[in-house]
Amino acid sequence: MWLLVARTPPPDAQHWRGRRWLAAVDALAWPLLWVLVFGQAPMPLGIVGPVVVSLAVLCAIGRLHRALWLNHRYWFTTWRWGRVAAVLLLVGAVLKLVTPA
């Protein structure tokens, strides 16, 4: 038996001055980061490298479209993952302070 649950869509993002261009930078930065990470791999990646690059370009095109023309539906990736990285850095700093050298 299949159970389908329909969720309500999230509300539109708030509009503020400069949001569209900052969203465009955010939309292009993350796929570019993936291309740079896989480009600096210490070993040959074979077919995986070009596949990751092509998927990153496709994601960048979709994200840029949403950031520029559907800006009310774009949510910042940097804000979401930046919080996760900040929490991990805070936990690491606390562990470094608590554990004896």
N, C-alpha and C positions, 0 to 999 in steps of 0.2 A: 504494500500500500504506500502511495506517495503522499506526503504531507507538504503542502505548499504554504509558506508564510510570506505574505507581502508586507514589506516594511515601508513606512512612509519615507519619502526622499528627504535628505537633509535640507535645512533651510538655505536660502541663498546667502552667499557671503556678503559681508558689508562692503559697500563701495567707499573708497577714499581716494584722494588725489595721489597719483603715481602708482596705484595698485596694479594697473595693467602692465606697466613696463617692469616693475619689480617681479611680477608674476612671470613675465617673459624670460627674465634672467634666471629665475628659479627653475622654470620649465626646461631651459637649455643646460643649466649647470649640472644637474644630476646625470643625464645621459652622457654628457661630456666627461664627467668623473668616471663613469663605468668604462668608457673608451680609453681613458688614460690609465686606469688600473690594469686593464687587460693588455694595453700596449706596453706596459713596463714589466710584464711577466718575465721571470728569470729563465724560463724554459720555453721551448717552442710549443705553441698551443694547437697547431694543426688547423683543423677546420673550425674549432671552437672560437678562435679569435675573430675571424671574419663574420661568423654568425652573431656573436655578441655585438660587434660593431653595427651590423645591419639592423639588429633588433633595437639597439640604442637609438639609431637614427629614426627608425619608425616610431619609437616611443617619443622621441623629441618632437617629431612633426605633430603627433597627436596632442602632446602636452602644450606645444606652442599654439596650436589652434584653439585649445580650450582656454589658455591664458589670455590670448588676445581678443578672441571673438565671443567666447562664452565665459567671460571673466567672473560672472556671478556664480559659476559652478566650479571654479578653480580653487583648490585648497593648497596652501604652501607646503611643499615637501620638506623644506629646510626647517620650518617651524616644528613639524611633527617629529622628524628624526633628530633635530637639534636638541629637543628635550630629552630624548632617549640617550643621546651621547653625553649630555650634561649630567644626567643621573649616573651613568656609568663612570664618568670622570670623578664625580663626587664620591661614589662608593670606593673607587680606587684610591683616592686621596685619604679617605677615612681609614681604609685598610692599611695604607702605608704608615699612617700616624699611630695606629693601634698596635700593629705587629712589631715585635722587637727586631732589631737589625741583626 
